[in-house]
Amino acid sequence: MIIDVHTHINNYHEDRVVSLKDCLDRLTETMDSNQVDYALVLTSYKVNENRPSTQKVVEAIANRNNLGVVAGISYLNYNHRDLREISDYLEAGLIKGLKFYPGYEPFYPNDTRMKVIYDMAVEYDVPVMFHSGDTYAPTGRVKYSHPIHLDDLAVDYPELKIVICHVGNPWIKDCMEVTYKNKNVHADFSGLVLGDFSEKFERFMKNELEQMIMQVTPNIYCTVLTGQFPP
């Protein structure tokens, strides 16, 4: 069984805006062509007309048995209503994990403001995923998205299941160390390129990922739709 753990369905380019249904249809078509059995859709840290809320995505996939939802959490804007909604979804099994966006938002993963959400993830035994490495937007602040900062979180929360997204690219070796050192830390291979791989970059990345696999297997989650949906 092939599971893609990291997909997005946001509209990142206004000249190509499509409906939520069309995004989901495109995703499932791409899954079929790549023989992917199941995929997780990660919602955004912000909600607007181009970035559907967790509620909308949960409702939209209700009859799609090959899709699940990971709820995006905003460090800057979450409130008690959001926490109650997330808790209800977790209890009902309607979301499979939580996603945080350091770098896009200015916070380090071990910020105490996030403790209540991490405790919730431990209680419901779901993974927490962190954007890591380069940001899609030039307005991002990459000092917050360096994978080394997840080491503190892993040590402080040994029961928390942590996933470093994008293998911390370009800090892949730092991601390798954090993943190797901490049994509760994993990584995914998503979003390594926007668009198509150049031959030179593909050779470079293949070498980097082979080293990572040798060092930290089995704490690796692969995604097959890299480049299809931006981070």
N, C-alpha and C positions, 0 to 999 in steps of 0.2 A: 504494500500500500504506500503510495506517495502522497505526502502531505506538504503543502506549501504554507509555511508558518508566517509569512510576511507579505501581504498585498495591500494596496491602497486603491480606492475608487474615487478620489477627489478629482475635481477639475482644476488642473494647475495652469491651463492656458485658456483664456477667455474666448479665443477664436475657435476653440474646439469643445465648447461646453455641451455636455450631453446629460440626459436624465440619469437618475440613480438606477432605474431599471435597465437602461441601456448599458451603464457601466458594469452592472452585475452580469448582464447577458454577455458582454465582451469578455469579462473575466472567466465565466464558465466555458465559453467557447475556446479561450486560450488554454484553459485547464484540459479540456478534451483533446486538443491538438497535441498537448505535451504529456498526455496520459497521467494527469494529476487527479487523484481521487478526492482530495479534500483540501480546502484552503481557508485560512483565517484572514478576515478583513479587519485591518486596523483603522479605527477612526481617529480623527485629528484632535489636537490639543485646543483647536478653536473651531467654532461653528459659524458658518455663514452660508450663503446660497450655493457656493461651490464646494463646501465641505460639510456633508451631512452629519447630523448628530448621531450619537450612539443609539438613541431611541429609534430614529428613522431607519438606521441600518438593521437593527434587531428586527423591526417590523418588516422590512423589505425582504429579509432572507428567511422569513418564517416558514415558507414552503420549499426552501432550497436545502435539501438534506446534505449537500456536499459543501456547505459554507458555514463558518462560525464567525463570531465577532470577538475582537479584543478591543476593549474600551480605552480610548485616548483620554488622558487626564491632564488638565491644565494646572500647572503649579500656581500661576498667577491668579486664576479666576475661579477655582473650584469653591463650592459653598456647601452648606449642610444639605441642601436639596439634591445636589449632585451625589453626595455620599450616600444618601438614602436610596437614590435611584440605582446606583452601582451595587449597593448591598442587596437590593431586591433582585436585580438581574443575576448576581452571583448565586444567591440562594435558589433561584429558579433554574440555574444552569444555562441561562441565555447568553452569557458572555464567558469566554474561556480564559481570559487573562486581562492584564492592565498594561497600558503603554504610556511612557513618559517621554518628554521631549527636551531634555537639557541641551543647550546649544541654541535651539529655537526659542527657548525661554531661559531667563538668566537664573539658574539655580544649580547647585551641586546635588547629586543623588542622595547624600546623607543629610540633607537639610531636615531639621526636626519637624517642619511643617508637614512633611510627607508621612510621618510616623503612623498616623491614624489609618492611612491607606495601606501602608505596608502591613500593619497588623491585620487589616481586613483580608489582604491577599494570603497571609499565613493561615488565618482562620478558615478560609474557603479552599485552601490548598491550590491556588492558581499561580502561574508564573507572572512576573513583572518584567516588561521589556523596556529597554532604554535606547533611545536614539544615541548613537555614538559615532564619533569621527566627524568628517566633513559635513557641512550643511548644504542643502539644496539652494537655500537663499543666501546671498552675500551679506545680508543683515544679521545672520547668525553669529553667535559668539562661541567659537570652538573651544575656548578654555574650559567651558562647562561640560563639553561633550567628549573630553578625553577619557578613554576607558579606565585609566588608572584610578579615577575617583570612585569607581564601583568596588574597589577592594575594601575601602572603609565600610561600605554598606554590607558587603558580604560577611565581613568579620562581625559587625554589630548585629546582623540578622541571619544567623546560621540556618534558620529554618525557611528563609525566604528563597524562592526559586527565581534566579536572576538570569535574564537573557541580554547579552550585549549585541545590539543590532549592528549589521554591516561590518562585523568583526573589527569595529573601531577604526576602519580605514580612514586615513593612511597609517594609523598607529597599530598595525596588525600585531607586531611583536609584543607590544604592551598588553594588548588584548589577550594574546597567547599566555602571557605570564599570569594575568589575573584569573583567567579561566583554568589554567593548570593548577594554580595554588589553591583555589577555592572550589570545593566539591559542589557547592550550591550555585556556581556560576556556569553559564552556557553561552554560546554565541551562535548567531545566524549569518549566512552568507548572502544576505539580500542587498539589493541596491548598490552594487559595486560599480555600476556605470549607468549613465543616463543615455539611452539610445543603444547603439551597437558598440561592441568591443572592437578596438583596432587590433590588428594582429600582434603588434609589439606589446600593447598593454595586456592583452590576453595571456601572452607568454609570461609576462612579469607576474600577473595576478595568480596564474596557475601555480607558479613556483612558491609564492607566498602562502597560498592556501594549502598546498601539499605539506609544507613545513608545519603549518598550524594543525592539520589533521594528525600528523605523526606525533605531535607533542601532546595534544589534549583530547584526542578521541577517548570516550564517546561524547564529550560535552559540546557537540557541534550539531546545529540544525541547518540543513541546506534548504534553500528556496530556489525554485527553477524559473521564476518569472523575473529575474534580475533585468532591469532596464525597461521592463514593460510599464511599471508604475513607479514614479519618483518617490523618494522617502518622505 
